[in-house]
Amino acid sequence: MVGRGRHQHNEINAAFRRVREIPTLTVVESHNGHRWGWVRCICGATPFKVWSTPRNAGNHAKAVVAWAIGHARCGKSEEES
């Protein structure tokens, strides 16, 4: 059993550490069926679903990081104004 706030796959936990370094993103644990939770952005974009049992944990972790990098600049234009 994995404690709250941690995913059972180490690759995805490593991706979460990178996501948590970006201040405009949050990781939300919300179990529902095969979904472990979400990665949410303050800009209101559609959240990224994080699966409990992805077919390939390494590829899923890469997808989490890629989505996070794509949304890292969200909210920057409002802060700079």
MARBA-3410 file (N, C-alpha, C, O; in Angstrom, 1 decimal):
81
0.8,-1.2,0.0,0.0,0.0,0.0,0.9,1.2,0.0,1.9,1.3,0.7 ~ 0.5,2.2,-0.8,1.3,3.4,-0.9,0.6,4.5,-0.1,-0.7,4.6,-0.1 ~ 1.4,5.3,0.6,0.8,6.4,1.5,0.1,7.4,0.6,0.4,7.5,-0.6 ~ -0.7,8.3,1.3,-1.4,9.3,0.6,-0.4,10.3,0.0,0.7,10.6,0.6 ~ -0.7,10.8,-1.2,0.2,11.8,-1.9,1.3,11.2,-2.7,2.0,11.9,-3.3
1.4,9.9,-2.7,2.5,9.2,-3.4,1.9,8.2,-4.4,0.9,7.5,-4.1 ~ 2.4,8.2,-5.6,2.0,7.3,-6.6,2.8,6.0,-6.4,3.9,6.0,-5.9 ~ 2.3,4.9,-6.8,3.0,3.6,-6.6,4.1,3.4,-7.6,5.0,2.5,-7.4 ~ 4.3,4.2,-8.6,5.4,4.1,-9.6,6.4,5.2,-9.3,6.0,6.4,-9.3 ~ 7.6,4.8,-9.2,8.7,5.8,-8.9,8.9,6.8,-10.0,9.2,7.9,-9.7
8.7,6.4,-11.2,8.9,7.3,-12.4,7.9,8.4,-12.3,8.2,9.6,-12.6 ~ 6.6,8.1,-11.9,5.6,9.1,-11.8,5.8,10.0,-10.6,5.6,11.2,-10.7 ~ 6.3,9.5,-9.5,6.7,10.3,-8.3,7.8,11.3,-8.7,7.8,12.4,-8.2 ~ 8.8,10.8,-9.5,9.8,11.7,-10.0,9.2,12.9,-10.8,9.7,14.0,-10.8 ~ 8.3,12.5,-11.7,7.6,13.5,-12.5,6.9,14.5,-11.6,6.9,15.7,-11.9
6.2,14.0,-10.5,5.5,14.9,-9.6,6.5,15.9,-8.9,6.2,17.1,-8.7 ~ 7.7,15.4,-8.6,8.7,16.3,-8.0,9.0,17.5,-9.0,9.2,18.6,-8.5 ~ 9.1,17.2,-10.3,9.4,18.3,-11.3,8.2,19.2,-11.4,8.3,20.4,-11.5 ~ 7.0,18.6,-11.4,5.7,19.4,-11.5,5.6,20.4,-10.3,5.2,21.5,-10.5 ~ 5.9,19.9,-9.1,5.8,20.7,-7.9,6.8,21.9,-7.8,6.6,22.8,-7.0
7.8,21.8,-8.7,8.8,23.0,-8.8,8.2,24.1,-9.5,8.7,25.3,-9.4 ~ 7.1,23.9,-10.3,6.5,24.9,-11.1,5.3,25.5,-10.3,4.4,24.8,-9.9 ~ 5.4,26.8,-9.9,4.4,27.4,-9.0,3.0,27.5,-9.5,2.1,27.6,-8.7 ~ 2.8,27.4,-10.8,1.4,27.5,-11.4,0.7,26.2,-11.5,-0.4,26.2,-11.9 ~ 1.4,25.1,-11.1,0.8,23.8,-11.2,0.6,23.1,-9.8,1.4,23.4,-8.9
-0.4,22.3,-9.7,-0.6,21.5,-8.5,-0.9,20.1,-8.8,-1.5,19.8,-9.9 ~ -0.5,19.2,-8.0,-0.9,17.7,-8.1,-2.0,17.5,-7.1,-1.8,17.7,-5.9 ~ -3.1,16.9,-7.6,-4.2,16.6,-6.8,-4.5,15.2,-6.8,-4.8,14.6,-7.8 ~ -4.5,14.5,-5.6,-4.8,13.1,-5.5,-6.3,13.0,-5.4,-6.9,13.5,-4.4 ~ -6.9,12.3,-6.3,-8.4,12.1,-6.3,-8.7,10.8,-7.0,-9.0,10.8,-8.2
-8.8,9.7,-6.2,-9.0,8.4,-6.8,-10.4,8.3,-7.3,-11.4,8.6,-6.6 ~ -10.5,7.7,-8.5,-11.8,7.4,-9.1,-11.6,6.4,-10.2,-11.1,6.8,-11.3 ~ -12.0,5.2,-10.0,-11.7,4.2,-11.0,-10.3,3.9,-11.2,-9.5,3.7,-10.2 ~ -9.8,4.0,-12.4,-8.4,3.9,-12.7,-7.6,5.2,-12.6,-6.4,5.2,-12.7 ~ -8.3,6.3,-12.3,-7.6,7.5,-12.2,-7.0,7.7,-10.8,-7.7,7.5,-9.8
-5.7,8.1,-10.7,-5.1,8.4,-9.4,-5.4,9.8,-9.0,-5.6,10.1,-7.8 ~ -5.3,10.7,-10.0,-5.5,12.1,-9.7,-5.3,13.0,-10.9,-5.5,12.5,-12.0 ~ -5.0,14.2,-10.6,-4.8,15.3,-11.7,-3.6,16.1,-11.5,-3.0,16.1,-10.4 ~ -3.1,16.7,-12.6,-2.2,17.8,-12.5,-3.0,19.0,-13.0,-3.4,19.0,-14.2 ~ -3.1,20.0,-12.2,-3.9,21.2,-12.5,-3.1,22.4,-12.7,-2.0,22.6,-12.1
-3.6,23.3,-13.6,-2.9,24.6,-13.9,-3.8,25.7,-13.4,-5.0,25.6,-13.5 ~ -3.2,26.8,-13.0,-4.0,28.0,-12.6,-4.7,28.7,-13.7,-5.7,29.4,-13.5 ~ -4.3,28.4,-15.0,-4.9,29.1,-16.1,-6.3,28.5,-16.5,-7.0,29.1,-17.3 ~ -6.7,27.4,-15.9,-8.0,26.9,-16.1,-8.0,25.9,-17.3,-9.1,25.5,-17.7 ~ -6.9,25.5,-17.8,-6.8,24.5,-18.8,-7.4,23.2,-18.3,-7.4,22.9,-17.1
-7.7,22.3,-19.2,-8.2,21.0,-18.9,-7.1,20.2,-18.1,-5.9,20.1,-18.6 ~ -7.3,19.8,-16.9,-6.3,19.1,-16.1,-5.8,17.8,-16.8,-6.5,17.2,-17.5 ~ -4.6,17.4,-16.4,-4.0,16.2,-17.0,-4.3,15.1,-16.0,-4.1,15.2,-14.8 ~ -4.9,14.0,-16.6,-5.3,12.8,-15.8,-4.1,12.0,-15.5,-3.3,11.7,-16.4 ~ -3.9,11.6,-14.2,-2.8,10.7,-13.9,-3.5,9.4,-13.5,-4.3,9.3,-12.6
-3.1,8.3,-14.2,-3.7,7.0,-14.0,-3.0,6.2,-12.9,-1.8,6.4,-12.7 ~ -3.7,5.4,-12.2,-3.2,4.5,-11.2,-2.3,3.5,-11.8,-1.2,3.2,-11.2 ~ -2.8,2.9,-12.8,-2.1,1.7,-13.4,-1.8,2.0,-14.9,-2.5,1.3,-15.8 ~ -0.9,2.9,-15.2,-0.7,3.1,-16.7,0.0,1.9,-17.3,0.7,1.2,-16.6 ~ -0.2,1.8,-18.6,0.3,0.6,-19.3,1.9,0.7,-19.3,2.5,-0.3,-19.1
2.4,1.9,-19.4,3.9,2.1,-19.4,4.1,3.3,-18.5,3.9,4.4,-18.9 ~ 4.6,3.1,-17.2,4.8,4.1,-16.3,5.8,5.2,-16.7,5.6,6.4,-16.4 ~ 6.8,4.8,-17.4,7.9,5.7,-17.9,7.3,6.6,-18.9,7.6,7.8,-18.8 ~ 6.5,6.1,-19.8,5.9,7.0,-20.9,4.9,7.9,-20.3,4.8,9.1,-20.7 ~ 4.1,7.4,-19.3,3.1,8.3,-18.6,3.8,9.4,-17.8,3.3,10.5,-17.8
4.9,9.1,-17.2,5.7,10.1,-16.5,6.2,11.2,-17.4,6.1,12.4,-17.1 ~ 6.7,10.7,-18.6,7.2,11.7,-19.6,6.0,12.6,-20.1,6.2,13.8,-20.3 ~ 4.8,12.0,-20.2,3.7,12.8,-20.7,3.3,13.8,-19.6,2.9,14.9,-19.9 ~ 3.4,13.4,-18.3,3.1,14.4,-17.2,4.0,15.6,-17.3,3.6,16.7,-17.2 ~ 5.3,15.3,-17.5,6.3,16.3,-17.5,6.1,17.2,-18.7,6.2,18.4,-18.7
5.8,16.6,-19.9,5.6,17.4,-21.1,4.4,18.3,-21.0,4.5,19.5,-21.4 ~ 3.4,17.8,-20.4,2.2,18.7,-20.2,2.5,19.8,-19.2,2.1,20.9,-19.4 ~ 3.3,19.5,-18.2,3.7,20.5,-17.2,4.6,21.6,-17.8,4.4,22.8,-17.5 ~ 5.5,21.2,-18.7,6.4,22.2,-19.3,5.5,23.0,-20.2,5.8,24.2,-20.3 ~ 4.5,22.5,-20.9,3.7,23.2,-21.8,2.8,24.3,-21.0,2.5,25.3,-21.6
2.6,24.0,-19.8,1.7,24.9,-19.0,2.6,25.7,-17.9,2.0,26.4,-17.1 ~ 3.9,25.6,-18.0,4.7,26.3,-17.0,4.6,27.8,-17.1,4.8,28.5,-16.1 ~ 4.3,28.3,-18.3,4.2,29.8,-18.5,2.8,30.3,-18.3,2.6,31.5,-18.4 ~ 1.8,29.5,-18.0,0.5,30.0,-17.7,0.5,30.9,-16.5,1.2,30.6,-15.5 ~ -0.2,32.0,-16.6,-0.3,32.9,-15.5,0.9,33.9,-15.5,0.8,34.9,-14.7
1.9,33.7,-16.3,3.1,34.6,-16.3,2.7,36.0,-16.8,3.1,37.0,-16.2 ~ 1.8,36.1,-17.8,1.5,37.4,-18.4,0.7,38.2,-17.4,0.8,39.4,-17.4 ~ -0.2,37.5,-16.5,-0.9,38.3,-15.5,0.0,38.8,-14.4,-0.2,39.9,-13.9 ~ 1.0,38.0,-14.1,1.9,38.4,-13.0,2.8,39.6,-13.4,3.1,40.4,-12.6 ~ 3.2,39.6,-14.7,4.1,40.6,-15.2,3.4,41.9,-15.4,4.1,43.0,-15.4
2.1,41.9,-15.6,1.4,43.2,-15.9,1.2,44.0,-14.6,0.6,45.1,-14.7
END
